[in-house]
Amino acid sequence: MMRMVPYTLDSGETVLGVEVKLPKTTLLSISTGRGYIMCGALDVSLLNERLRDRDIIAGRAVGVRTLDELMEAPLESVTHKAESLGIVAGMKGSEALRKML
């Protein structure tokens, strides 16, 4: 099952949360028009190394089980392109999303 949830940030901008229920796991992602944050399934190393030419703006939070938790969780890792925008590991998901707008 898949569920899409709009979130309004403090800035008034709307981002889109996507929850995909899979056997024994749930994929979580919240995106802007420029980038996204995702649950622990995101492979930041792959994005930074093999897909570096794409300049993907993304962050990964681990141990989250809901979209609300993803918004509040500190990011465990971020892509190099995200770092260039001031997004860093340890930053809350919602704060990173604001920088991706």
C-alpha positions as a Markdown table, in Angstrom:
| # | Residue | x | y | z |
|---|---|---|---|---|
| 1 | Met | 0.0 | 0.0 | 0.0 |
| 2 | Met | 1.2 | 3.5 | -0.7 |
| 3 | Arg | 0.2 | 6.8 | 1.0 |
| 4 | Met | 1.0 | 10.4 | 0.1 |
| 5 | Val | 0.8 | 13.1 | 2.7 |
| 6 | Pro | 1.4 | 16.8 | 2.2 |
| 7 | Tyr | 3.3 | 18.6 | 4.9 |
| 8 | Thr | 3.4 | 22.4 | 5.4 |
| 9 | Leu | 6.7 | 23.7 | 6.7 |
| 10 | Asp | 7.1 | 26.6 | 9.1 |
| 11 | Ser | 7.9 | 28.7 | 6.0 |
| 12 | Gly | 4.5 | 28.0 | 4.5 |
| 13 | Glu | 5.9 | 25.8 | 1.7 |
| 14 | Thr | 4.4 | 22.4 | 1.1 |
| 15 | Val | 6.4 | 19.2 | 0.7 |
| 16 | Leu | 5.2 | 15.7 | -0.1 |
| 17 | Gly | 5.6 | 12.7 | 2.1 |
| 18 | Val | 5.4 | 9.2 | 0.5 |
| 19 | Glu | 5.0 | 6.0 | 2.6 |
| 20 | Val | 5.3 | 2.6 | 0.8 |
| 21 | Lys | 4.4 | -0.4 | 2.8 |
| 22 | Leu | 6.4 | -3.4 | 1.8 |
| 23 | Pro | 6.7 | -6.9 | 3.3 |
| 24 | Lys | 8.6 | -6.5 | 6.6 |
| 25 | Thr | 9.5 | -2.8 | 6.0 |
| 26 | Thr | 8.2 | 0.6 | 5.1 |
| 27 | Leu | 9.9 | 3.0 | 2.8 |
| 28 | Leu | 9.6 | 6.7 | 3.8 |
| 29 | Ser | 10.5 | 9.8 | 1.8 |
| 30 | Ile | 9.6 | 13.5 | 1.9 |
| 31 | Ser | 10.5 | 15.6 | -1.1 |
| 32 | Thr | 10.7 | 19.1 | -2.4 |
| 33 | Gly | 11.1 | 20.1 | -6.0 |
| 34 | Arg | 14.9 | 20.0 | -5.5 |
| 35 | Gly | 15.7 | 17.2 | -3.1 |
| 36 | Tyr | 14.5 | 14.7 | -0.5 |
| 37 | Ile | 15.0 | 13.1 | 2.8 |
| 38 | Met | 14.5 | 9.3 | 3.2 |
| 39 | Cys | 14.6 | 6.5 | 5.7 |
| 40 | Gly | 17.6 | 4.2 | 6.2 |
| 41 | Ala | 17.0 | 2.5 | 2.9 |
| 42 | Leu | 18.7 | 5.4 | 1.1 |
| 43 | Asp | 22.2 | 4.6 | 0.0 |
| 44 | Val | 24.0 | 8.0 | 0.3 |
| 45 | Ser | 27.4 | 6.4 | -0.7 |
| 46 | Leu | 25.9 | 5.3 | -4.0 |
| 47 | Leu | 24.5 | 8.8 | -4.7 |
| 48 | Asn | 27.9 | 10.4 | -3.8 |
| 49 | Glu | 30.1 | 8.0 | -5.7 |
| 50 | Arg | 28.4 | 6.2 | -8.6 |
| 51 | Leu | 25.7 | 8.8 | -9.3 |
| 52 | Arg | 27.8 | 11.9 | -8.4 |
| 53 | Asp | 27.3 | 13.5 | -11.8 |
| 54 | Arg | 23.6 | 13.8 | -11.0 |
| 55 | Asp | 24.2 | 16.2 | -8.1 |
| 56 | Ile | 21.4 | 14.7 | -6.0 |
| 57 | Ile | 20.3 | 16.6 | -2.9 |
| 58 | Ala | 19.3 | 14.1 | -0.3 |
| 59 | Gly | 19.6 | 13.1 | 3.3 |
| 60 | Arg | 19.1 | 9.9 | 5.2 |
| 61 | Ala | 17.6 | 9.3 | 8.7 |
| 62 | Val | 17.8 | 5.9 | 10.4 |
| 63 | Gly | 15.5 | 4.3 | 12.9 |
| 64 | Val | 12.4 | 6.2 | 11.7 |
| 65 | Arg | 9.1 | 4.3 | 11.3 |
| 66 | Thr | 6.7 | 7.1 | 10.3 |
| 67 | Leu | 6.7 | 10.3 | 8.1 |
| 68 | Asp | 6.3 | 12.4 | 11.2 |
| 69 | Glu | 9.4 | 10.8 | 12.8 |
| 70 | Leu | 11.3 | 11.4 | 9.5 |
| 71 | Met | 10.5 | 15.1 | 9.8 |
| 72 | Glu | 11.8 | 15.3 | 13.3 |
| 73 | Ala | 14.8 | 12.9 | 13.1 |
| 74 | Pro | 18.4 | 14.1 | 12.8 |
| 75 | Leu | 19.9 | 13.1 | 9.5 |
| 76 | Glu | 22.5 | 10.4 | 9.8 |
| 77 | Ser | 24.2 | 11.3 | 6.4 |
| 78 | Val | 23.7 | 13.6 | 3.5 |
| 79 | Thr | 25.0 | 13.8 | -0.1 |
| 80 | His | 27.8 | 16.1 | -1.1 |
| 81 | Lys | 25.4 | 18.3 | -3.0 |
| 82 | Ala | 23.2 | 18.7 | 0.1 |
| 83 | Glu | 26.3 | 19.7 | 2.1 |
| 84 | Ser | 26.9 | 22.5 | -0.5 |
| 85 | Leu | 23.5 | 23.9 | 0.5 |
| 86 | Gly | 24.3 | 23.9 | 4.2 |
| 87 | Ile | 22.5 | 20.6 | 5.0 |
| 88 | Val | 24.6 | 18.6 | 7.5 |
| 89 | Ala | 24.4 | 15.3 | 9.4 |
| 90 | Gly | 22.6 | 15.9 | 12.7 |
| 91 | Met | 20.2 | 18.5 | 11.2 |
| 92 | Lys | 16.5 | 17.7 | 11.7 |
| 93 | Gly | 14.7 | 16.5 | 8.6 |
| 94 | Ser | 12.3 | 19.5 | 8.5 |
| 95 | Glu | 15.2 | 21.9 | 8.6 |
| 96 | Ala | 17.0 | 20.1 | 5.8 |
| 97 | Leu | 13.8 | 20.3 | 3.7 |
| 98 | Arg | 13.5 | 24.1 | 4.2 |
| 99 | Lys | 17.1 | 24.4 | 2.8 |
| 100 | Met | 16.0 | 22.3 | -0.2 |
| 101 | Leu | 13.3 | 24.7 | -1.3 |
